[in-house]
């Protein structure tokens, strides 16, 4: 079976994350679905939905699933495209900051972990918030590790990974800014689980690597604009070759101070790489054990006969041996 047949209709898999800063209104819920259609998203992980009661409905074949949360300030959710809606097999909530969705495509299980990490300001008050977040993320990966063919983690990590470093193989050549404390925690987590930040792998304009911006007033009274890269799509190191592109987009109709981050993966390539190799005629040819030539005159003679047979069938040389 070819890769295209194995992942029929999913030649390119567009996985996104977006901190929407609230989706309690029906009008904004319509907007996020329109954005998913316009950007051709297959799965979009949503953070800060602020819909504690949860929402689950379909529009134009797209499914919007907002998960219940214990706090009105948090909330996670998913937008699933029409071509994946019938492949959506299950989802579960690990905590207010971590949730999982799984899809069955061909013979493969795709697991998408949606995350919303505590802010740097909250972590500064107590490191326990960060430890609790990564504990819940560890539990999620432990639950799905054995059942998944493909694993992705996406969301608002509130962490700056910064420039690439030989100490951390999770960062591509185009990470932005300087690594902070929460970024160090993310890098160490990625290293321990062999994960890679997809949207640090490609060279794009600065506006397409920024994922969050804010205005800050300095002590002098001057206001400055701050641009950071704190939202990421993570894939497994072993599947980096599937990456086609990853960047942020600022043109969404859904209003937020974050930007939509999209990573595109080549799923048929994954199918080809993991399919059993077929034996070619060359692979099935019988080979002579040349180590036995020194022990048997009969084998040496058979070897000479075979070499002479093949040499006589070779085409004539265009140049002599010396040339």
N, C-alpha and C positions, 0 to 999 in steps of 0.2 A: 504494500500500500504506500502510495506517495505521501509526502508531508501535506500537500494541499488537500488530499482526500481525508487524511487523518484529522485535520482541523478545518473542515469545510466551512467556509464563511468567516473564518477567523485568521486570515493570512497575517493581519496586523492586529495586535492586542493592545488597545490604548487604556492604560491604567492611570488614574489621576487621584490627586488629593486636594482638598480645598477646605480651609477654615472659613466657614460662611458667616460667622458672627450672628447667628440667629436664623432659624427657619420656621418660626412659629406661625407666621402669616401665610395664608394660602397663596397670595400673590407671589411671595418670594419662593414658595415651593414650586410654583409654575416656572419661575425664572430659572431655577437650577436645572430643571428638566430640559428647558429650552437650551441652556448652555451645554448640557450633555449631548443634545442632538446636534448643535452647531459645531461642537468640537469633536464629534464622532467618538465619544467616550464609550467604552465597554463597561468599565466599573469605575466609579468615582467614590472615594472615601471622604466622608464629610465630618468635620469637627465643629464643636460649639454650635450644635443645632438648636439648643435651648428649647427643646420640645419634650419636657420630662414625661409626658403621657405617651409619647410615641406616635408615629404615623405610618401607615402602610397603604399605599394606593398606586394605581397605574394611570399613566397618561401617555397617549400616542404609542403604546407598546413599551414604554419605559416604566420601571418600577422604582418608586421612591420609598425607601424603608428607613424611618427614623426610629432609633431604638430608645426605649424608656431609660431614664436615668434618675438617680436619687437627688440630683442637684439641677436647678434650673439654669445654672451657669455653664453646665457642661453639655453633654449629649453627643452621640456618634450616630452616623447613618451611612447608607449606601444608595447610590443611584446605579441601576443595572439596565443595560441596553436591551432592546427587544430581541437581539440575536443571542443574548445570554440568559434571558429571563427563564426559558424552559430548562436551562442547564444549572440554575441556582438550586442546589440541593439542600443546604442548611446554613444556619447562622447561629451564633450564640454570643452572649455578653460575658466577658471575663471580669470587667470592672467598668466604672464610669469612664475610664480612660483607655480601655482596650476592648475591641470586639473583633470577631472573626466571621468571614463569609467564605463558603466553599462552593466550587463549581465543578461539574463533571463534563469534560470536553473530550470526545473520543474515549480513549482508555485512560486519560489522565485526570487527576484531581488537582485543581488550582485552588490554593488557599490564599486569601487576601486578609491580612491583619491590619485593622484600622486603629490608629493610635492618636492620642492627644496628651502630650506630656505636660507636666507642670511648668509654669513660667519660671524664668531665672529669678524674678523677685520673690516668688513663693518659695523656691528652693533656698534662697538666701536666708529666709526665716527659719527653715529646718530642712536638713538633708533627708529627713525621713520621707518627705513627699517624693523625692526622686527615687529612693530605694523602693518604695511601695509601687511606683510606676513600673520599674524594671522587674520587680518580682512578678507583677501581673503579666507583663510581657513574656517573661520566662515561662510562666504557666501556659500561656497561649501556644508558644512554640513547642513546648513539651507535648501538649495535647494533639497537635497536628503533625508532628515531625514524621511519624511513621506512615501516615495516611496520605501524604501529599506528594505529587510529582513535581509541582511547581509551587514555590513559596514567595510571596511578596509581602512587604511591610510598608505601609504608606500613611502619612499624616503629618500633623504639626508636632515636631519634636521640641520646639522652643530651644533649639541648640544650634550653635554655629560650629560646623566642622572645620571651616577655614581651609587653608592651603593644604595640598597633599604633603604627606610625610612618610618617610621610609618605615616609621614605626607603626603606621596604620595603613593597611592595604585597602581599606574601605573607601578611601577618598580618591576621586579621579584628579586629573590634571587641572580642572577648572573649578575647584572649590572657591568659595568667596569669603573674604574677611579673615578674621583671626579667631582661632579656636578658643572657646570659653569653657567654663567649668562643666556646664551641661553638655557641651560639645565633646569634651573629653570622655564623659560617661557614655555618650552615644558611640563614639569611636571604639571604646573598649568593648561595648556590647556587640557591635558589628564584628569586631575581630574575633570574639569568642564564638560567634555563630556563623562566621564566614559569609557576611552580608556586605553589600556594596551599594553606595549612594549613587543611583543612576543619574540624577541631575547634576552631578559634578563631573561627568565623563565627557561632555561635549562643549566645544567652544562656541559661545553665543555672546551677543551683546549683553552689557551689564543689566539692562532692563529685563532680559530674558533669563538671568540667573537669580535676580532678586525675587524673593517670595513673600516678603513682608516689608512694609515701610511705615514710618511714623514721623511726626514733627516734634522736635524737642527744643525747648527754650533753654538757652545757656544762661549762666549767672550774669553775663553781660547784658542780657535782655534780647540778644539776637536769637532768632529761631532758625534751626537748621533741619534739613530733611535727613532721616536715617534710613538706610537701605540694608536689609539683612537677608541671608539665605538660611531659613530655619525650618522649612518644610521639605520633606524628602520622600522619594520613592526608593525603597531598598529592594534589591534582588539578591539572589545567591551568587557568590563568586563564580561558581561553576557554570552559571547561566548568563554571565556578562556578554558572551558572544551573541546572545539573542537580542541585545539592545540595538535599536535602530536610531533612536533619538530621545532626548529628554530635556525639557526646558519649562519655563513659566510663561503664563499668558495674563495680560492685564486687561483684556477687552471684554470681560464677561459682563452680562447684564445683571448678574447677582452682585450686589454691592458688598464689599468687604475691604478691610485694609490688608488682607492677604491676597495672593495671586494663585490662580489655578496652576498646578504643576502636573504635567503630563509626561509619562514615559511610554514609549512605543516598543513592543517586543515582537520578534518574529517567531510565532509559535510553530509554524511548519518546520522551521529549522530545528527546533527542540525535538520534534517527532523523528526527524531524520537522524539526529545525533544519537538518539536513544533506541532506535530500531536495531534489531539483531542484524549483523552483517551477513550478507549472502556470500557463499563460497563461489569463487570464480573458477573457470577451468584451470587457470594457472595454480590456484590454491590446491586443487585436487590432484595435481600431477605427482606421480611417485618420485621420490628423491632417493638418490643413492647415498648410502652411509659411507662417506669418503674416508672416515677413520679406519674402515676395514681394509682399505687398499694395501696398507703395509703388511697385513697378515695373510693375504690370499692372492696368489698369482692368477687364479681364475678371475677374481674380481678385477684385478688390474687389466687383464686382457679385455674383459667386457667393457671396462671404462674406455680403453683405447678405441675399441670398435665403435662405441657410441659417439665419441668425440669426432672420429674420422667421418662418420655418417653425417653428422650435423655440419661439419666444415665443408664437405663437398656440396652441400645444398645452399651455402651462402652465396649471395650475388657477388660478381667480380668487383674488386676494388677500383675506384676511380683514380687513386694514386698508389704508387708503389710503397712498400713498407718503410723505406727510408724517409720519404716525404711525410 
